[in-house]
C-alpha cells in the first residue's frame, strides 16, 4: 500500500468517494431521514459515532483474526460489533432525547443494517489501513455521510415552499435531487489524482 496522508484519507472518504453519493451505500436513511435538517444532522452524528466505534473494533478484529489464521470470520464479527454498537446508541438516544428517538423512528435501529457502516469496515481492512488511518477514514466517511444527509434535507425543506409540478412532487423529486447531488460529487473525483 502506498502511503497516504491523513488529510487525503479524510477528503477521499468525505468528498471524493462519498459513501452515499459515490458508492450509493446508506441510501435508506439518506432518503428516509432527510425530510428535516435537524433530524438529518442528528442521524449523521449517530452514524458517525457508530462508524468510529466500528472502525476501531474492525481494526482490532482484523488484527486478531489475521494473527490466529481465521480471516474468514471477519464478516460475521463485523456484523456483531455493528449491531452491538447500534444497540448502545439506540439506548442512549432513547434515554437522553425521547423526542429525537421518536423522530428517527425505525431508521435508528436500521443503522445496524446500514451497508455504509459494514462497507467502512470492509474497505478499511481491504486498504490495509493502520489504526490512525482507520480512525481518519471513519471520521471522513461519517462527515461525508452527514454532509449528504444535511444537503438533501436542506434542499427538501426549501422545496416544501416551492411551486413544484405535481408529476415530480415527493419521492420523484427527492430522487432527482439525489441524482444531481451525486453528479456534483463526481466532480470531486479529479481531486483523487
C-alpha positions in Angstrom: 0.0 0.0 0.0 1.4 3.4 -0.8 1.5 5.9 2.0 -1.5 8.3 2.0 -1.6 11.4 4.2 -4.4 11.6 6.8 -5.8 14.7 5.2 -6.0 12.8 1.8 -7.8 9.8 3.5 -10.3 12.2 5.2 -11.0 14.1 1.9 -11.2 10.9 0.0 -13.8 9.4 2.3 -15.9 12.5 2.7 -15.9 14.0 -0.7 -14.2 12.1 -3.5 -15.6 8.6 -2.6 -18.6 9.7 -0.5 -20.3 6.6 0.8 -23.8 7.8 -0.1 -23.3 9.9 -3.3 -20.4 7.9 -4.9 -20.8 4.4 -3.6 -24.6 4.5 -3.0 -24.3 2.9 0.4 -26.7 4.0 3.1 -29.4 5.1 0.8 -32.2 4.0 3.2 -31.5 6.7 5.9 -30.5 9.1 3.1 -34.0 9.1 1.7 -35.9 8.3 4.9 -34.5 10.7 7.5 -33.7 13.6 5.2 -37.0 15.4 5.5 -35.9 17.8 8.3 -32.5 19.3 8.7 -32.4 18.8 12.5 -33.2 15.1 12.2 -30.7 14.7 9.4 -27.8 16.2 11.4 -28.6 14.1 14.5 -28.8 10.9 12.4 -25.5 11.9 10.7 -24.0 12.2 14.2 -25.3 8.8 15.3 -24.0 7.1 12.1 -20.6 8.8 12.5 -20.3 7.6 16.1 -21.2 4.1 15.1 -18.7 4.3 12.2 -15.9 5.4 14.6 -16.6 2.6 17.1 -17.0 0.0 14.3 -13.8 1.2 12.7 -11.8 0.8 15.9 -13.3 -2.7 16.5 -12.8 -3.7 12.9 -9.1 -2.8 13.1 -8.7 -4.9 16.3 -10.8 -7.8 15.0 -8.9 -7.9 11.7 -5.5 -7.9 13.5 -6.7 -10.7 15.9 -8.3 -12.9 13.2 -5.2 -12.5 10.9 -2.9 -13.5 13.8 -4.9 -16.6 14.6 -5.4 -17.5 10.9 -9.2 -17.1 10.8 -9.8 -14.2 8.4 -13.0 -16.0 7.2 -14.7 -14.9 10.4 -14.3 -11.2 9.6 -17.7 -10.5 8.1 -19.7 -12.1 10.9 -17.5 -10.4 13.6 -18.0 -7.0 12.0 -21.8 -7.5 11.9 -21.9 -8.5 15.6 -19.8 -5.4 16.5 -22.0 -3.1 14.4 -25.2 -4.5 15.9 -24.0 -4.1 19.4 -22.8 -0.6 18.9 -26.2 0.4 17.4 -28.0 -1.1 20.3 -25.9 1.1 22.7 -26.6 4.2 20.6 -30.3 3.4 20.5 -30.4 3.0 24.3 -28.5 6.3 24.8 -30.7 8.3 22.4 -33.9 6.8 23.9 -32.7 7.8 27.4 -31.3 11.2 26.6 -33.7 12.5 23.9 -37.0 10.7 23.6 -38.1 13.3 21.0 -35.2 12.5 18.8 -35.8 8.8 19.3 -39.3 9.2 18.0 -38.2 11.5 15.1 -35.6 9.0 13.9 -38.2 6.2 14.3 -37.3 2.9 12.6 -34.2 4.4 11.0 -32.2 4.4 14.2 -32.2 0.6 14.7 -31.8 0.3 10.9 -28.3 1.7 11.3 -27.4 -1.9 12.1 -28.2 -2.9 8.5 -26.7 0.3 7.1 -24.4 -1.0 4.4 -22.2 2.1 4.7 -21.0 1.0 8.1 -20.3 -2.5 7.0 -18.7 -1.1 3.9 -16.4 1.1 6.0 -15.2 -1.9 8.0 -14.6 -3.9 4.8 -13.0 -1.1 2.9 -10.5 -0.1 5.6 -9.5 -3.7 6.0 -9.1 -4.1 2.3 -7.0 -0.9 2.0 -4.7 -2.1 4.9 -5.1 1.0 7.0 -3.4 1.2 10.3 -5.2 2.4 13.5 -4.9 6.1 12.9 -5.7 5.8 9.2 -8.8 3.8 10.1 -10.0 6.5 12.5 -9.4 9.2 9.9 -11.2 7.1 7.3 -14.2 6.6 9.7 -14.3 10.3 10.5 -14.2 11.2 6.8 -16.9 8.7 5.9 -19.1 9.9 8.8 -18.5 13.5 7.8 -19.4 12.7 4.2 -22.5 10.8 5.3 -23.6 13.7 7.4 -22.9 16.1 4.6 -25.0 14.2 2.2 -27.9 14.0 4.7 -27.7 17.7 5.5 -27.5 18.7 1.8 -30.6 16.7 0.8 -32.5 17.7 4.0 -31.8 21.4 3.4 -32.9 21.1 -0.2 -36.0 19.2 0.7 -37.0 21.7 3.3 -36.7 24.6 0.8 -38.6 22.7 -1.8 -41.6 22.3 0.6 -42.2 26.0 -0.1 -41.6 25.9 -3.8 -44.1 25.6 -6.5 -43.3 22.1 -7.9 -45.2 20.4 -10.6 -47.4 17.6 -9.4 -45.7 14.9 -11.6 -42.4 15.3 -9.7 -43.6 16.0 -6.2 -42.5 13.8 -3.3 -40.2 10.8 -3.9 -39.6 11.5 -7.6 -38.3 15.0 -6.8 -36.1 13.6 -4.0 -34.6 11.0 -6.3 -33.9 13.7 -8.9 -32.2 15.9 -6.4 -30.2 12.9 -5.1 -29.0 12.2 -8.7 -28.0 15.8 -9.2 -26.1 15.8 -5.9 -24.4 12.5 -6.9 -23.3 14.0 -10.2 -22.0 17.1 -8.5 -19.9 15.0 -6.1 -18.5 13.1 -9.0 -16.7 16.4 -9.8 -14.5 15.8 -6.8 -13.1 12.7 -8.5 -10.4 14.9 -10.0 -9.0 15.5 -6.6 -8.0 11.9 -6.3 -5.0 12.3 -8.5 
